[in-house]
Amino acid sequence: MPAKPRAGVWRRLVKRRLAVLGLVIVAIVVAGAVLAPWLTGYDPNEQMFDGLTLEGSPLPPNAQFWLGTDLLGRDLLTRILYGARTSLIIGIVANGVALFIGTLVGVTAGYFRGWIGGALMRFTDLMMAFPALLLAICLAAVFEPSLWIVAMVIALVNWVQTARVIYTETSSLAEREFIDAERTIGASAPRILFRHILPHLLPTIIVWGTLGISTTVLLEATLSFLGIGVQPPTASWGNIIFENQTYFQAAPWLVFFPGAAILALALAFNLIGDALRDILDPTQRGRA
């Protein structure tokens, strides 16, 4: 995307209050994840002697532990900050891989069509027939759960929506006059795809890439909550809730704070993605 149009998109984006709110939330989460060792003086897995009451219960939020402690006496704020790293890494990696696979399948099927496009899209339809969460649970149960395995599992179930959207747009572009003109003068398929079709698909890819991160964050939290995602002691917002769910009534902050973090990050990327869709979609240009 040229510099001037990119600058124009940024100017229009920061004029939208909800998009700015989303950007601020994402910036706070990223800063917290990157600066976690400097923002807190505790190790995320450190079990402190003064982190529990005399009865062995978690401490509520106080001057020493701003968000309280968990059932093992670990600082909850520290684990949430380090859990942000897990969510962001999986969100970016898994969504990036899913976006690449979906774009590759969609562009190939939409441009070449015929038996190649038919086979790819029937496979896509088959993958869409399975509930994403159920398929992710099955895949996670087969492989030994770890941060990178969870990222790949999520990528393998999240590419289908992107593939369907990219396929539809590529099929429409492949029938345009300028593409026919390129074929007439003998342009190769790679030249047409990389010089003419993919640049037109870039706004859609950006929007789906942004919106997909929120879905990925929610799916990772769900898998970790079910015990088949990122495994303790590695901090993850989902497994923080999983570990402390038995204290929900006695210590609600153990569920509320990580749950609020999941909701805030997913909402932030949705707000940004919605704004980008309105800005980059040609049918929305010129509207208030």
C-alpha positions in Angstrom: 0.0 0.0 0.0 1.6 3.3 -1.0 2.7 5.8 1.7 0.0 8.4 1.0 -3.0 6.0 1.1 -1.5 4.3 4.2 -1.3 7.7 5.9 -4.9 8.5 4.8 -6.1 5.2 6.4 -4.3 6.1 9.6 -5.8 9.6 9.8 -9.3 8.2 9.2 -8.7 5.5 11.8 -7.7 7.8 14.6 -10.7 10.0 13.9 -13.0 7.1 15.1 -13.4 7.1 18.9 -14.0 3.3 19.2 -11.0 2.5 17.0 -8.8 4.8 19.1 -10.2 3.0 22.2 -9.2 -0.3 20.7 -5.7 1.0 19.8 -5.2 2.2 23.3 -6.2 -1.1 24.8 -3.9 -3.0 22.5 -1.1 -0.6 23.2 -1.6 -1.1 27.0 -1.6 -4.9 26.7 1.4 -5.0 24.4 3.3 -2.6 26.8 2.3 -4.8 29.8 3.5 -7.9 28.1 6.8 -6.5 26.9 7.6 -4.6 30.1 6.3 -7.3 32.5 9.7 -7.9 34.2 10.0 -4.2 35.0 6.4 -3.6 36.0 6.3 -6.2 38.7 9.0 -7.4 41.1 7.7 -11.0 41.2 8.3 -14.1 39.2 5.0 -15.4 37.6 5.6 -18.9 39.2 6.9 -17.6 42.6 4.8 -19.0 45.5 5.2 -16.5 48.3 4.9 -17.3 52.0 3.0 -14.1 52.6 0.8 -14.7 49.5 -1.9 -16.6 51.4 -4.0 -16.0 54.6 -3.3 -17.9 57.7 -6.1 -20.3 56.6 -4.4 -20.8 53.2 -6.8 -18.7 51.1 -5.8 -16.3 48.4 -5.3 -12.7 49.4 -7.7 -10.0 48.0 -6.3 -7.0 46.1 -4.2 -4.9 48.5 -1.3 -2.5 48.6 1.3 -5.2 48.1 -0.5 -7.4 45.6 -2.6 -5.0 43.5 -4.8 -7.7 42.0 -4.5 -10.1 44.9 -2.9 -13.6 44.8 -4.1 -17.0 43.5 -4.6 -20.3 45.3 -0.8 -21.0 45.4 0.1 -17.5 46.7 1.4 -16.2 43.4 0.9 -12.5 42.4 -2.1 -12.4 40.1 -1.0 -9.1 38.4 2.3 -10.7 37.4 0.6 -13.8 36.0 -1.8 -11.7 34.0 1.0 -9.6 32.6 3.0 -12.7 31.5 -0.3 -14.3 30.3 -0.6 -11.4 27.9 2.6 -12.6 26.3 1.0 -16.0 25.7 -2.2 -14.5 24.3 -0.4 -12.1 22.0 2.2 -14.7 20.7 -0.5 -17.2 19.9 -2.9 -14.6 18.6 -0.3 -13.2 16.1 1.4 -16.5 15.2 -1.8 -18.6 14.9 -3.7 -15.9 13.1 -0.8 -15.2 10.7 -0.5 -18.8 9.7 -4.3 -19.1 9.3 -4.3 -16.0 7.2 -1.5 -17.3 5.0 -3.2 -20.7 4.5 -6.6 -19.1 3.9 -5.2 -16.6 1.4 -3.2 -19.3 -0.5 -6.2 -21.6 -0.8 -8.6 -18.9 -1.6 -6.4 -17.2 -4.3 -5.5 -20.5 -5.9 -9.1 -21.8 -6.0 -10.5 -18.4 -7.2 -8.0 -17.8 -9.9 -7.5 -21.3 -11.4 -11.0 -22.6 -10.7 -11.8 -25.8 -12.6 -11.0 -29.0 -10.8 -8.3 -27.4 -8.7 -10.6 -24.7 -7.4 -13.4 -27.2 -6.9 -11.3 -29.6 -4.9 -9.8 -26.9 -2.7 -13.2 -25.4 -1.9 -14.9 -28.7 -1.3 -12.1 -29.4 1.2 -12.7 -26.0 2.7 -16.4 -26.7 3.0 -15.6 -30.0 4.7 -13.4 -28.2 7.3 -16.2 -25.6 7.8 -18.7 -28.4 8.6 -16.8 -29.3 11.8 -17.4 -26.9 14.7 -14.1 -25.0 15.2 -13.9 -25.6 19.0 -14.6 -29.4 18.6 -12.0 -29.7 15.9 -9.5 -27.8 18.0 -10.2 -30.0 21.0 -9.6 -33.1 18.9 -6.4 -31.8 17.4 -5.1 -30.6 20.8 -5.9 -34.0 22.3 -3.7 -35.7 19.6 -0.7 -33.5 20.0 1.1 -32.7 23.3 -0.1 -29.3 24.3 2.5 -26.5 24.3 2.4 -22.8 23.3 3.5 -23.5 19.7 1.4 -26.6 19.3 -1.7 -24.7 20.5 -0.9 -21.9 18.0 -0.7 -24.4 15.1 -3.9 -26.2 16.2 -5.8 -22.9 16.2 -4.3 -21.9 12.8 -5.5 -25.3 11.3 -9.1 -24.6 12.3 -9.3 -20.8 11.7 -8.1 -20.5 8.0 -11.4 -21.7 6.4 -13.4 -18.4 6.8 -10.5 -16.4 5.3 -10.3 -18.9 2.4 -14.0 -18.6 1.6 -13.9 -14.7 1.6 -10.6 -14.6 -0.5 -12.0 -17.1 -2.9 -15.1 -15.0 -3.6 -13.1 -11.8 -4.1 -10.5 -13.6 -6.3 -13.2 -15.2 -8.5 -14.7 -11.7 -9.1 -11.3 -10.1 -9.8 -10.3 -12.9 -12.2 -13.3 -12.0 -14.5 -12.4 -8.3 -14.7 -11.4 -6.7 -18.0 -7.9 -5.7 -16.9 -7.1 -9.4 -15.9 -8.4 -10.5 -19.3 -6.1 -7.9 -20.9 -3.1 -9.2 -19.0 -3.9 -12.8 -20.2 -4.2 -11.5 -23.8 -0.7 -10.0 -23.8 0.7 -13.2 -22.4 1.2 -12.3 -18.8 2.1 -15.3 -16.6 -0.1 -16.5 -13.8 2.4 -15.5 -11.0 2.6 -12.0 -12.5 -1.1 -11.6 -12.6 -1.5 -12.9 -9.1 1.3 -10.9 -7.4 1.0 -7.7 -9.5 -2.7 -7.3 -10.0 -4.9 -9.6 -7.8 -3.1 -9.7 -4.4 -2.8 -5.8 -4.2 -6.6 -5.6 -4.6 -7.0 -8.2 -1.9 -4.7 -6.5 0.6 -7.5 -4.4 2.3 -9.5 -7.6 2.9 -6.5 -9.5 4.2 -5.7 -6.6 6.6 -9.3 -6.5 7.9 -9.5 -10.3 8.4 -6.1 -10.4 9.9 -7.1 -7.9 12.6 -10.5 -9.4 13.3 -9.0 -12.9 13.4 -6.8 -12.1 16.3 -9.8 -11.6 18.6 -11.1 -15.0 17.6 -7.7 -16.6 18.1 -7.4 -15.0 21.6 -10.8 -16.3 22.6 -10.1 -19.8 21.3 -6.8 -20.0 23.0 -8.4 -19.0 26.3 -11.1 -21.6 25.8 -8.7 -24.4 25.1 -6.5 -23.4 28.1 -9.6 -23.2 30.3 -10.5 -26.7 29.2 -7.1 -27.9 30.2 -5.9 -28.8 26.7 -4.3 -25.5 25.8 -1.1 -23.9 27.2 -0.2 -26.0 30.2 0.7 -24.7 33.7 3.0 -23.3 35.0 3.2 -21.2 31.8 0.8 -18.3 32.5 -2.2 -18.0 30.2 -5.4 -16.1 30.8 -7.4 -19.2 30.1 -5.5 -21.5 32.5 -5.4 -18.8 35.2 -9.2 -19.0 35.2 -9.0 -22.8 35.0 -6.7 -23.1 38.0 -8.7 -20.8 40.2 -12.3 -21.6 39.2 -12.9 -23.5 42.5 -12.4 -20.2 44.3 -14.9 -18.3 42.2 -17.3 -17.5 45.1 -14.7 -17.0 47.8 -12.2 -15.1 45.6 -14.0 -13.8 42.5 -11.1 -11.5 41.6 -9.2 -14.6 40.4 -11.7 -15.1 37.6 -12.9 -11.5 37.1 -9.5 -9.9 36.3 -8.2 -12.5 33.7 -11.7 -12.7 32.2 -11.8 -8.9 31.9 -8.4 -9.0 30.1 -9.6 -11.6 27.6 -12.8 -9.6 26.9 -10.9 -6.3 26.6 -8.3 -7.6 24.2 -10.8 -9.4 22.0 -13.1 -6.3 22.0 -10.1 -4.0 21.1 -9.2 -6.0 18.0 -12.8 -6.2 16.9 -13.2 -2.4 17.2 -10.0 -1.9 15.1 -11.1 -4.5 12.6 -14.6 -3.0 12.2 -13.1 0.5 11.7 -10.6 -0.8 9.1 -13.4 -2.6 7.3 -15.4 0.6 7.0 -12.4 2.6 5.8 -10.9 0.1 3.4 -14.1 -1.3 1.9 -14.7 0.7 -1.3 -18.5 0.5 -0.8 -18.1 2.5 2.5 -16.0 5.3 1.1 -17.6 8.7 1.1 -20.1 7.8 3.8 -20.3 9.6 7.1 
